[in-house]
Structures are given as structure tokens and as C-alpha cells.
Amino acid sequence: MNLFKTVLMCGVISNIVAEIQILINPVNLPENKLPGTELSRAYDKDVAGKPNAYRFLNKTKHFVIDANSGVITATNIFNYETDPTRFLLIVDTGGTMRSVLTINIIDAPEPPDCTADPLFSSGSATFEIAEDHPLFRPIYKVKATDEDTAHGDRLTYSIVTELSGPKRGANSFGVDPVNGVVSLIGDLDFDAGYHTFQLSVRATDSVGLFCQGTIIINIRDVNDEKPLFEPFPMDSINVTEKKPVGDFVARVKATDHDEDSSITYSFKTQQEMFALDPLTGIITVLQSLNLDNPRSSRNYVLEIEARDDGNNTSSYVFTVFVEDVDDPVSCDPYFATGAGVSVSVPENIPSSAFIYAILSRDPDLAQEVELFQLVIAVRSRNSVSLESCVGTVTINIQNVNDESPVLIYRPDAPININENLPVGTKLAKFTATDKDIEDAVHYEFIGTQKAFAIDEDLGDVTVAYPLDYEDETTPKSWVLYVRVYDSERTHSTTGTLTVILRDINDNPPRCSQDIYVIELPENIPVDTTLVSLTCTDRDGTIPNNNISYHLIKDTFSNRTFTLTNNELKIGPTHLDYDNTVFAGMDFKYTLFVRVSDEGIPMLSTIIRIILRVNRINEFNPIGTMMSFTFSVFENSPIDTLVGKITYTDGDWPFNNVHYTIVGGNFGIPPKFYIEPDTGMIKLLDSLDREAVSQYKIAVRITDVANDALPDPLRQRSVTAQVTVHVLNVNDEPPVCTPPHLETQIYANFRGPFTRLNCLDKDSPQDHLSYSIVAGNTDNQFTLWREGAESPFLATRQDFQYDLSQGAQDAVTFQLLIEVTDELGGSAASQLTATATAIIHVLPWTTAQPASSRSPAPTTITTSVLRKISHYWKPDSWFPAALTLTGVLFVMCLYAVAWCLFKDVPAWSRLFPHCHRQQSQPRLTEKEAAQGPSDRNVISIQRPDRGCQDVELLRRENNFNRRHFDFN
């Protein structure tokens, strides 16, 4: 006890004398700090100013301490995720006291890394998609990494900029903020000028650090646009009745937004009056349009169809109006040509008598001659010379309102009009005339018409109200009564016009839901109905309201789903969660069903169906074989790899299996253990082939996290049999039984007299060699061996009387026999043992020997021979270090015992309390002059004061350090 206190006080004195101060301890070093930065500084006043005073006692390549100044710096940049995070450095100045500096590597936020795909990070990642690429189908997945994700950091993906060209302003792409998948979120239109897109995608961590890259998406044109006609004004053109056959009438023109697309034209119905050039769209006259022909019509309705290279069509309907040409007045040709008509009348013809009727006509229908001029020549017969006079009789006709308006043109057949025509669209034209000069005609409906209007002066019938065929309040046909009256409403006439409203395909199909989100397990049977679509079309007639369904498939889901009418079913192949491509799709199908009608143009609605597939544990783990055989040497160290079993699992995540030894691994501790993730079987305890040469263990292989339900509800497992053969290593020396053999023989005996009984647990008998290595004086004994059995000890000669000297005394021989195993093997691996044979040779006589000398007592000794091939010899410092470690361990053990038993009265004598004094008396000058040496001696001479003397000694030394120079 007193010795312990003395050592403790000596340690306190050493601490006072050689204290090393660390300016900053511990040091928190950020992982990205540059090398050479000062971390801390060591200071020891006893070596201040001395060269090469500071050093690290433990070797380190990461930090250095300046030997002169004690400045501590780092030599490299640390990575918190891969390098050690704590260093303990022992600072030494050559004294008896050392200080420990703790340096902690602390984590610093690091930006994400986008260089996993160099094309993406360099801005040259280029992809091409068609302009009809499905929505939300993945195009590219950003591969960004962040070392901080190991500590809970998460990356968020976003599109920073989206540039389109040559037309700007599109916003068609998006990125999943969690997994970084770039997909199409809006419609693409190559023909509108969106040919290429440049996306800048950024990956940002939780503290705002980011990396970004660029992908270029080129759009491939698809012929998906219908030709568009350039309409004529009022959807009509006017030609005269005098238009020659083959003359140009008009040119229809349609444009197609698709690039490099040609258009051909054709009539929807057979035409007899006009011809159409299919390439240029030029319309020419095929037959005469003369209105004087009663069979000729005043208007022709033409419907022209335009078709592009992609078989997309559109049609355009317009009317060709034939205008009447006012022909000149003509008279009877006998009167108007040549000498005219010669009429002979008697001279006494009475006045007002009929002389000649001049016939005149106007080729234009419904027109009459209003002015007549007559030129009459009178010639006398008796006169020699021709006497004539020319006179003009002008007859003016005075107008009287006695004529009723006459309808020149009115539609004879019913007019079929499409619904939804714009208000103001011209449907027909009534044309009337009044023979009365300077009398105008006017038009009105008889009765009130809400849907139509007629121009009072022109007679044009137009749409006055939006017409919807599907509106139940809208009639499907009308009979319009038109009254034509003159300016004074004195005379009038009426006409009728039948208008039939025709349904057009103006309503796309509508379904009860636009999007379906469904969740099913992967083992759902084939032919299971996924969804039944309920869709209708508001159009009132067939085929506009006939609905058809079309499943838009991709290559991955081509054979997984079947659409029959409105039912979407699974099949002909089943759902498969366990697929790498499907994992890239986030384990969900995005299906699109186009619901279309059969009208012209065809209208459709896209239904989106999202099917999330839940994983089901379907497959058992499968191994390369059901039983495995491995071999291991019996002297293999702990943690030696015995073998590895490999099993695969077809469920996603693939090959996620857990290995466990469930049988045959007996013992405490067990002989083997298996790494649960790799299937590597390793040694856990030493082996002894001589005890057990073969082990049969059972390994259970269980799949992990392969089902939507948590483990172990649907876990699958199999068992593999593993046989481990323990290979022999020569680690057992031979053993002789008994190790000490004592026998006696007569001097006249020659030959084998006793057998050695030696065995080796790891070597057969024929692998043991025997030799006499000591005590065989004059080679009087030998080892006699037959076959593989152990040898006999035999004599080479007999021990009879010496004839010249008489009988001999009894003689004792002590033979040392060496037994070596591994006969013929490597000498380094051979083991030896020894056996001692004590042989008493007795003279062959019946008389007592004359000699009175008593035989010396026999002492049984054992000599062990050992061949050492390899040995270890400690350095000279090792025993000293081992002794110091033992002393420190005893001191620490006593300190722990003192903390545990200091308050126990029964142990108070062995573990006294330390009572620290409340106040320290001031030293007088005389006491101070005595110096620290005397007081130290006094303190050491009074160990019974315990910890109080130690505390006093510490305070006195602090006082002396302030007032005395110990140098």
C-alpha cells in the first residue's frame, strides 16, 4: 500500500515537471481542409527554444509536427466517407510525460457528382424521339452521386432551362425530382417549329449544392398532320356562262405542316361539268355552261378531297355560281340582213292597214324589247327617179305597276347544311325580278325564324343562330317560306326552301374517367380484367357516334396486355415484377388507350392507365448444386475461408439471399460460421482431424425483401448440405506407451527381447522411424523390425562369462530411443518423441558372484529431443515493456477497486479516502528558503497521511515553480 502511494506521488511530481500543453485539443478538422493548415500547437516550457524537441511517438503519414516550434499540420486532404474519422497522436518532447492529441475528421457538405455519364456532364448527350412519343415514357435517367447520401443526404432533380429550336418557348419535358428520369410531359409538334430541345438538368442536395449537365433531344418528324385548304371567299366562286370548255375556273390549294409532304386532289363525287388536275388543283370547264340550255344549272356544289403522303385526308366544299351574260337584241334575219324584206302593197291601201310584222326577240330569258325604231322607205313607181324618204317611228312604252315579282332562281332541292356553321354563313340565294321599270324587289320570311335570316335586298339566306345537331331543342329540318314583294308591297310572290341539318363529327368520345391508377400483385392470373372503359359520343348519327378502342403499346408491354372492345385484360403473358427494364420504369406500366369515333374527321380521346405492380415472392433460391464439399487443413487459423456456396433468386431484387447455418455446427463455440450476405463459410474455432475428420452442416438459404409484405410472411428458403473434410496436418507427435521401459535379460541371450509400443494419431505405423540416439555402448543393441509393425529391441551379442577372468557382474544399460513421424516427409514438419529403455543384463550363472561390490542403484530419467525448425525470439525491449505493462495494469486495477470499495467500511483500511484540505497555510520566508527537497522528503516519510500529503506536495511544488529556479 505504501509502495503504491509512493509510485503515485512520483507520477504526480513527473507530471508537474514535464507537462506538455496542446493549444487546441481536440481538433475538429473539416474533411476538405487543405494540407499545410495549422491545426494546433504543442508547448513544453522545459524544451522551449531547443531544436528538434517535438515529435510524434506513434508514426503517422497524415500529420506532421514541426520539431522546433511544435506546430501540428495535416499532410493531405481527408475524405470523411472513406478515411478514418479519428486520430490519436502522442506528442513527446523527450521527458517522462506525454500528451495525447485527438483529431476528429468532421463531415463537410460536398456537391453532387454528375460525371458518371461523361456525355451528360459535358453537354453532348444526344437522344432522338418521334414527335408522337408517348407521354411520361422515360427518355433518360440522370446518374448523379453524392458521398453525403451515406449520412442521410438526398438529391433532388430539376430542369433549370429548356431551350427549343428553331421555335422558342416550348415547355414539353419534365424530370422526376426523386429518381431523375426525364420524360415527355407535353405535346410535341415538329411542324410547328420544335425540332430540337436542349435541357439543363440539375441535381441538388439538401444544403443547396448541385451539379448539372445537358442533354439534347432531337425530334423526328412524323406525318401526322392533315392537309388544310385555303378557302375561297364565302366558299364560292363565280363564272360566266360563256366560259369556254377547258378554260381555267379556279385553283384549290391545300397546305400540309409536315415537311416534304406532297398533296394530291380529287373530287369526292363524280363531276361531269368540271375537271380537276390531281397535282396542281386547277379546276377547268369540262362541258358548256350556257344557261340558255334548260338542263344547265346556275350553281354547282363541288367537294374536293386532299390527300398527303401519310394517307391523311381532308375535304373542302364550295359552290360554283354560273352568271348570265346579257346578249344583244336580234331581229328576224330576213329583215335585218341584206336588202331586207320587199313587200308589195296596192296603192290604195287604207291607212292603218297591216303592212309587215317585224319580229324581234331578246335571247335573254324574261327580257323584252322596250324601244322600237322603224325605218320605212317609200318609192313611187311612176317616177323616173327613185324617190324615197326615211322616217323613224319611235314608240315609247310607259311603265305601269302591273307586274308581279317573278322568282328567277330558287333552290329546287333541299339544302343539307352541317351543324355548327358560323353565324352569317350563306346557305342559298333567292333571285327575283319585277318587269316594272324602276321597281325593286325585297325578300322576307313568312313567319318568325330564329335559326335563319334573309337579306331584304339581296335575298341571301344565312345562318342566324348556332345550330347544334345534338341539342334536343334544335329541329333537324326546316321549310322556309320566302315572300318576294315590290317596293310598294302591291304585288308579291312566294317561294319555299327546305333546309336539312346534317350531323358532323364535332364531339370526341368522352369516358367516365380520364386516368386510372391501379395496383395489382405480379402473380395475378392471365386474362384478368384490368379495367372496363365506359365511353360515349354525343354525336347524334352513325358513324359519328360509333366508338372504337385502340391500345397504344410499346415494345415492353406489347404482349402483356390485350384490349378487347372496351375491356383491358392481362395477357397473353403475365405480369413480371422481376425485370431490370421494369425496375427502370419504377415498377409501373403507363398505358394509353385511344378511344376514337368513326366520323370524318376522326376524333379521339386518350385514356391514361397507370398500373403499379406489387412484387410477390414467387421463386425459391436456386443453387448450382444441392450439396457442397469443401476441404480445409486442420491447422488453418480462425477466419480461414473454407468455401463459398452461391445461390440465386429470380425475385427482385435479384439474388438477395441470406445464408444461415442451421444444423451440424456443434460445439461451443461452433467450428464454422457463414457470412450471411456472401455465403462464404469460415472457421470460427480450431480443428482437430484426429478428433473429427469430417463435418456435415446444413445451411438454410432464405430470400430477403422479395415481397410487398414484410419479411418473414412470405419468405422462401431451401437447405443445402455442406460436407467439410478436415485435411491432415502433422501436429501430433508420436507417443510411446509406456514412455519408460525397464527389463532384464541374461548375458547369453541374443535376439529380440521386447517390443516398443509407439503410436501417432496422424501417422500410420509404417510412417514412424525409430533410432537409438544415446546409451548404446559399443552398439550392443539394435532395433529389429518386421514389416510395418513397431520394432523389437534386440541384442547384437550375448553377455557370457569372460573365460580368462571369470564371471562378470550384472550390467545396466539405459537406452534413449527417438521416434520420428512422417517418414520420408519434409524434415521441417516432422515431430519426434523419445522413449527410455533400461536393460539389466544378468550373468548366466547359479553361483553368487565373488565380488562384494553392490550394484549401483538405477535411476529412471527421461531425455526429450525436439527438433525446432522455426522459432521466435523477442527483442530485448519486449520483457521491459511487458513488465511495465503489468505494473500499469496492477495500478489501474487498484484504482478501479478503490472507486468501487472506498465507501465500504470493511475495506476502508485498504482503500482510504482522500480528504483534501480547505485552505493551505501561507509559507513563511524561512520555510520557503528550505527548498522543495526537504518537504518532499518529509512527505514521503509520512505515507500514513495518504492523499492529503499528495495534494500538499502538489501545491507546494506549484508555489516553488513560481518563486524558485530549479535549473
Long-range contacts (C-beta under 8 A, 24 or more apart in sequence): 1-910, 2-943, 4-891, 4-894, 5-943, 5-946, 5-950, 6-940, 6-943, 7-891, 8-891, 8-950, 9-939, 9-940, 9-949, 9-950, 9-953, 12-950, 12-953, 12-954, 13-936, 13-953, 13-957, 14-96, 14-97, 15-97, 16-954, 16-957, 16-958, 16-961, 17-46, 17-95, 17-96, 17-97, 18-44, 18-46, 18-93, 18-95, 18-96, 18-97, 19-44, 19-97, 20-44, 20-91, 20-93, 20-95, 20-97, 20-98, 20-99, 21-99, 22-91, 22-99, 22-101, 25-99, 25-101, 25-102, 26-101, 26-102, 26-103, 26-104, 27-72, 27-101, 27-102, 27-103, 27-104, 28-104, 28-106, 29-74, 29-78, 29-103, 29-104, 29-105, 29-106, 30-105, 30-106, 30-108, 31-77, 31-78, 31-79, 31-80, 31-83, 31-105, 31-106, 31-107, 31-108, 32-77, 32-78, 32-108, 32-110, 33-74, 33-77, 33-78, 34-77, 35-73, 35-74, 35-75, 35-76, 35-77, 36-73, 36-74, 37-73, 37-74, 38-71, 38-72, 38-73, 39-63, 39-72, 39-73, 39-74, 39-103, 40-72, 40-101, 41-69, 41-70, 41-71, 41-72, 42-70, 42-72, 42-91, 42-93, 42-99, 42-101, 43-70, 44-70, 44-93, 44-95, 46-93, 46-95, 47-93, 47-94, 47-95, 53-93, 53-94, 54-91, 54-92, 54-93, 55-91, 55-92, 55-93, 56-89, 56-90, 56-91, 56-92, 57-90, 57-91, 57-92, 57-98, 58-88, 58-89, 58-90, 60-87, 60-89, 62-87, 63-87, 63-89, 63-103, 65-89, 65-91, 72-101, 78-105, 79-147, 80-105, 80-106, 80-107, 80-108, 80-147, 81-107, 81-147, 81-148, 81-150, 107-148, 107-151, 109-148, 109-153, 109-205, 109-207, 109-209, 110-146, 110-147, 110-148, 110-209, 111-146, 111-205, 111-209, 111-210, 111-211, 112-144, 112-145, 112-146, 112-155, 112-203, 112-204, 112-205, 112-209, 112-210, 112-211, 113-144, 113-145, 113-146, 113-211, 114-142, 114-143, 114-144, 114-203, 114-211, 114-212, 114-213, 116-143, 116-144, 116-145, 117-142, 117-143, 117-213, 120-201, 120-213, 120-214, 120-215, 121-211, 121-213, 122-213, 123-213, 123-214, 123-216, 124-214, 124-216, 125-213, 125-214, 125-215, 125-216, 126-215, 126-216, 126-217, 126-218, 127-215, 127-216, 127-217, 127-218, 128-217, 128-218, 128-219, 128-220, 129-184, 129-188, 129-217, 129-218, 129-219, 129-220, 130-219, 130-220, 130-222, 131-188, 131-189, 131-190, 131-219, 131-220, 131-221, 131-222, 131-224, 132-188, 132-222, 132-224, 133-184, 133-188, 134-184, 134-552, 134-554, 134-590, 134-592, 135-183, 135-184, 135-185, 135-186, 135-590, 135-592, 135-608, 136-183, 136-184, 136-185, 136-590, 137-183, 137-184, 137-554, 137-590, 138-181, 138-182, 138-183, 138-584, 138-585, 139-173, 139-181, 139-182, 139-183, 139-184, 139-217, 140-181, 140-182, 140-215, 141-179, 141-180, 141-181, 141-182, 141-584, 142-175, 142-180, 142-181, 142-182, 142-201, 142-203, 142-213, 143-180, 144-180, 144-203, 144-211, 146-203, 146-205, 148-205, 153-205, 153-206, 153-207, 154-205, 154-206, 155-180, 155-203, 155-204, 155-205, 156-203, 156-204, 156-205, 157-201, 157-202, 157-203, 157-204, 158-201, 158-202, 158-204, 159-199, 159-200, 159-201, 159-202, 160-200, 160-201, 160-202, 160-212, 161-198, 161-199, 161-200, 162-197, 162-198, 162-199, 162-200, 163-197, 163-198, 163-199, 164-194, 164-196, 164-197, 164-198, 165-194, 165-195, 165-196, 165-197, 165-198, 166-193, 166-195, 167-192, 167-193, 167-194, 170-194, 170-197, 172-197, 173-197, 173-199, 173-217, 175-201, 179-586, 181-586, 182-215, 188-219, 190-219, 190-220, 190-221, 190-222, 190-259, 191-221, 191-225, 191-257, 191-258, 191-259, 192-257, 194-219, 195-219, 221-258, 221-259, 222-258, 223-258, 223-261, 223-308, 223-309, 223-310, 223-312, 224-258, 224-310, 224-312, 225-256, 225-257, 225-258, 225-261, 225-308, 225-312, 226-256, 226-308, 226-312, 226-313, 226-314, 226-601, 227-254, 227-255, 227-256, 227-263, 227-306, 227-307, 227-308, 227-312, 227-313, 227-314, 228-254, 228-255, 228-256, 228-257, 228-314, 229-253, 229-254, 229-304, 229-306, 229-314, 229-316, 230-254, 230-255, 231-316, 231-318, 232-318, 234-426, 235-317, 235-318, 235-319, 235-426, 236-318, 236-319, 236-320, 236-321, 236-426, 237-318, 237-319, 237-320, 237-321, 238-320, 238-321, 238-322, 238-323, 239-285, 239-289, 239-320, 239-321, 239-322, 239-323, 240-289, 240-322, 240-323, 240-325, 241-289, 241-290, 241-291, 241-292, 241-296, 241-322, 241-323, 241-324, 241-325, 242-289, 242-290, 242-325, 243-285, 243-289, 244-285, 245-285, 245-286, 245-287, 245-288, 246-284, 246-285, 247-284, 247-285, 248-282, 248-283, 248-284, 249-274, 249-283, 249-284, 249-285, 249-320, 250-282, 250-283, 250-320, 251-280, 251-281, 251-282, 251-283, 252-276, 252-281, 252-283, 252-304, 252-306, 252-316, 253-281, 254-281, 254-306, 254-314, 254-316, 256-308, 256-312, 258-308, 258-309, 258-310, 261-308, 261-309, 261-310, 262-308, 262-309, 263-306, 263-307, 263-308, 264-306, 264-307, 265-304, 265-305, 265-306, 266-304, 266-305, 266-307, 267-302, 267-303, 267-304, 267-305, 268-303, 268-304, 268-305, 268-315, 269-303, 271-300, 271-302, 273-300, 274-300, 274-302, 274-320, 276-304, 289-322, 291-322, 291-324, 292-363, 292-365, 296-322, 297-322, 298-322, 298-409, 314-601, 315-600, 324-364, 326-364, 326-367, 327-362, 327-363, 327-364, 329-360, 329-361, 329-362, 329-369, 330-360, 330-361, 330-363, 331-358, 331-359, 331-360, 331-361, 332-358, 332-359, 332-360, 335-359, 366-406, 366-408, 366-433, 366-435, 368-435, 370-397, 370-437, 371-395, 371-396, 371-397, 399-436, 399-437, 399-438, 399-439, 400-436, 401-436, 401-439, 401-486, 401-488, 401-490, 401-491, 402-436, 403-434, 403-435, 403-436, 403-439, 403-491, 404-434, 404-486, 404-491, 404-492, 404-493, 405-432, 405-433, 405-434, 405-441, 405-484, 405-485, 405-486, 405-491, 405-492, 405-493, 406-432, 406-433, 406-434, 406-435, 406-493, 407-431, 407-432, 407-484, 407-493, 407-495, 408-432, 408-433, 410-482, 410-495, 410-496, 410-497, 411-497, 413-498, 414-477, 414-498, 414-499, 414-500, 415-497, 415-498, 415-499, 415-500, 416-500, 416-502, 417-463, 417-467, 417-499, 417-500, 417-501, 417-502, 418-502, 418-504, 419-467, 419-468, 419-469, 419-470, 419-501, 419-502, 419-503, 419-504, 419-506, 420-466, 420-467, 420-468, 420-504, 420-506, 421-463, 421-467, 422-463, 423-462, 423-463, 423-464, 423-465, 423-466, 424-462, 424-463, 425-462, 425-463, 426-460, 426-461, 426-462, 427-452, 427-461, 427-462, 427-463, 427-499, 428-460, 428-461, 428-497, 429-458, 429-459, 429-460, 429-461, 430-454, 430-459, 430-461, 430-482, 430-484, 430-495, 430-497, 431-459, 432-459, 432-484, 432-493, 434-486, 434-491, 436-486, 439-486, 439-487, 440-486, 440-487, 441-484, 441-485, 441-486, 442-484, 442-485, 442-486, 442-487, 443-482, 443-483, 443-484, 444-482, 444-483, 444-485, 445-480, 445-481, 445-482, 445-483, 446-481, 446-482, 446-483, 446-494, 447-481, 449-478, 449-480, 451-475, 451-478, 452-478, 452-480, 452-499, 454-482, 459-484, 461-497, 467-501, 469-501, 469-502, 469-503, 469-504, 469-539, 469-540, 469-541, 470-503, 470-507, 470-538, 470-539, 470-540, 474-501, 475-501, 476-500, 476-501, 477-501, 503-539, 503-540, 503-541, 503-544, 504-539, 504-544, 504-599, 505-539, 505-544, 505-597, 505-599, 505-600, 505-601, 505-602, 505-603, 506-539, 506-603, 507-537, 507-538, 507-539, 507-544, 507-603, 508-537, 508-597, 508-603, 508-604, 508-605, 509-535, 509-536, 509-537, 509-547, 509-595, 509-596, 509-597, 509-603, 509-604, 509-605, 510-535, 510-536, 510-537, 510-538, 510-605, 511-535, 511-595, 511-605, 511-607, 513-607, 514-605, 514-607, 514-608, 515-607, 515-608, 515-609, 515-610, 516-607, 516-608, 516-609, 516-610, 517-610, 517-612, 518-609, 518-610, 518-611, 518-612, 519-611, 519-612, 519-613, 519-614, 520-575, 520-611, 520-612, 520-613, 520-614, 521-575, 521-613, 521-614, 521-615, 521-616, 521-708, 522-574, 522-575, 522-576, 522-577, 522-578, 522-613, 522-614, 522-615, 522-616, 522-618, 523-574, 523-575, 523-616, 523-618, 524-570, 524-574, 524-575, 525-570, 525-574, 526-570, 526-571, 526-572, 526-573, 526-574, 527-569, 527-570, 527-571, 528-569, 528-570, 529-567, 529-568, 529-569, 530-561, 530-568, 530-569, 530-570, 530-609, 530-611, 531-567, 531-568, 531-609, 532-566, 532-567, 532-568, 533-566, 533-567, 533-568, 533-593, 533-595, 533-607, 534-566, 535-566, 535-595, 535-605, 535-607, 537-597, 539-597, 539-599, 542-598, 543-597, 543-598, 543-599, 544-597, 544-598, 544-599, 545-597, 545-599, 546-597, 546-598, 547-595, 547-596, 547-597, 548-595, 548-596, 548-597, 548-598, 549-593, 549-594, 549-595, 549-596, 550-593, 550-594, 550-595, 550-596, 551-591, 551-592, 551-593, 552-591, 552-592, 552-593, 552-594, 552-606, 556-581, 556-582, 556-585, 557-589, 557-591, 560-589, 561-589, 561-591, 563-593, 568-593, 568-609, 575-613, 577-613, 577-614, 577-615, 577-616, 577-651, 577-652, 578-615, 578-618, 578-619, 578-650, 578-651, 578-652, 578-654, 579-652, 582-613, 583-652, 587-612, 587-613, 587-615, 588-612, 588-613, 589-613, 614-708, 615-651, 615-652, 615-706, 615-707, 615-708, 616-651, 616-707, 616-708, 616-714, 617-651, 617-703, 617-706, 617-707, 617-714, 617-715, 617-716, 618-650, 618-651, 619-649, 619-650, 619-651, 619-703, 619-716, 620-649, 620-703, 620-716, 620-717, 620-718, 621-647, 621-648, 621-649, 621-657, 621-701, 621-702, 621-703, 621-716, 621-717, 621-718, 622-647, 622-648, 622-649, 622-650, 622-718, 623-647, 623-648, 623-701, 623-718, 623-720, 626-720, 626-721, 627-720, 627-721, 627-722, 627-723, 628-720, 628-721, 628-722, 628-723, 629-722, 629-723, 629-724, 629-725, 630-681, 630-722, 630-723, 630-724, 630-725, 631-724, 631-725, 631-726, 631-727, 632-683, 632-687, 632-724, 632-725, 632-726, 632-727, 633-687, 633-726, 633-727, 633-728, 633-729, 634-687, 634-688, 634-689, 634-726, 634-727, 634-728, 634-729, 634-731, 635-687, 635-729, 635-731, 636-683, 636-687, 637-683, 638-683, 638-684, 638-685, 638-686, 639-682, 639-683, 640-682, 640-683, 641-680, 641-681, 641-682, 642-672, 642-681, 642-682, 642-683, 642-724, 643-680, 643-681, 643-722, 643-724, 644-678, 644-679, 644-680, 644-681, 645-679, 645-681, 645-699, 645-701, 645-720, 645-722, 646-679, 647-679, 647-701, 647-718, 647-720, 649-703, 649-706, 651-703, 651-706, 651-707, 652-706, 653-705, 653-706, 656-703, 656-704, 656-705, 656-706, 657-701, 657-702, 657-703, 657-704, 658-701, 658-702, 658-703, 658-704, 659-699, 659-700, 659-701, 660-699, 660-700, 660-702, 661-697, 661-698, 661-699, 661-700, 662-698, 662-699, 662-700, 662-719, 663-697, 663-698, 664-695, 664-696, 664-697, 664-698, 665-695, 665-697, 671-695, 672-697, 672-724, 674-699, 681-722, 681-724, 687-726, 688-726, 689-726, 689-727, 689-728, 689-729, 689-762, 690-732, 690-761, 690-762, 692-726, 693-725, 693-726, 694-723, 694-724, 694-725, 694-726, 695-723, 695-724, 695-726, 696-721, 696-722, 696-723, 696-724, 697-721, 697-722, 697-724, 698-722, 728-762, 729-762, 730-762, 730-763, 730-821, 730-822, 730-825, 730-829, 730-830, 730-831, 731-762, 731-831, 732-760, 732-761, 732-762, 732-763, 732-821, 732-831, 733-760, 733-821, 733-831, 733-832, 733-833, 734-758, 734-759, 734-760, 734-763, 734-768, 734-819, 734-820, 734-821, 734-831, 734-832, 734-833, 735-759, 735-760, 735-761, 735-833, 736-817, 736-819, 736-833, 736-834, 736-835, 739-834, 739-835, 739-836, 739-862, 740-835, 740-836, 740-838, 740-860, 740-862, 741-793, 741-835, 741-836, 741-837, 741-838, 742-837, 742-838, 742-839, 742-840, 742-858, 742-860, 743-837, 743-838, 743-839, 743-840, 744-839, 744-840, 744-841, 744-842, 745-795, 745-799, 745-839, 745-840, 745-841, 745-842, 746-799, 746-841, 746-842, 746-843, 746-844, 747-798, 747-799, 747-800, 747-801, 747-808, 747-841, 747-842, 747-843, 747-844, 748-798, 748-799, 748-800, 748-844, 749-795, 749-798, 749-799, 750-795, 750-796, 750-797, 750-798, 751-784, 751-794, 751-795, 752-784, 752-792, 752-793, 752-794, 753-792, 753-793, 753-794, 753-795, 754-792, 754-793, 754-837, 755-789, 755-790, 755-791, 755-792, 755-793, 756-783, 756-790, 756-791, 756-792, 756-793, 756-817, 756-819, 756-835, 756-837, 757-790, 758-790, 758-819, 758-833, 758-835, 760-821, 762-821, 763-821, 763-822, 763-823, 764-788, 765-789, 765-790, 766-823, 767-821, 767-822, 767-823, 767-824, 767-825, 768-819, 768-820, 768-821, 768-823, 769-819, 769-820, 769-823, 770-817, 770-818, 770-819, 771-817, 771-818, 771-820, 772-815, 772-816, 772-817, 772-818, 773-816, 773-817, 773-818, 773-834, 773-865, 774-815, 774-816, 774-863, 775-813, 775-814, 775-815, 775-816, 776-813, 776-815, 777-813, 780-813, 781-813, 781-815, 781-839, 783-817, 793-817, 793-837, 793-839, 799-841, 799-843, 800-843, 800-844, 801-843, 801-844, 801-845, 806-850, 807-843, 807-845, 807-847, 807-849, 807-850, 808-843, 809-843, 809-849, 809-851, 809-853, 809-855, 810-840, 810-841, 810-842, 810-843, 810-855, 811-840, 811-841, 812-838, 812-839, 812-840, 812-841, 812-855, 812-856, 812-858, 813-837, 813-838, 813-839, 813-841, 814-838, 814-839, 814-858, 814-861, 815-839, 816-863, 816-865, 818-865, 827-867, 827-869, 828-869, 828-870, 829-869, 830-867, 831-867, 832-865, 832-866, 832-867, 833-864, 834-862, 834-863, 834-864, 834-865, 836-860, 836-861, 836-862, 836-863, 912-946, 912-947, 913-946, 913-947, 914-946, 914-947, 914-948, 914-950, 914-951, 915-947, 915-948, 916-947, 916-948, 916-951, 917-948, 917-951, 917-952, 920-952, 920-955, 923-956, 923-959, 928-959, 928-963, 931-960, 931-964, 932-956, 932-957, 932-960, 932-964, 932-966
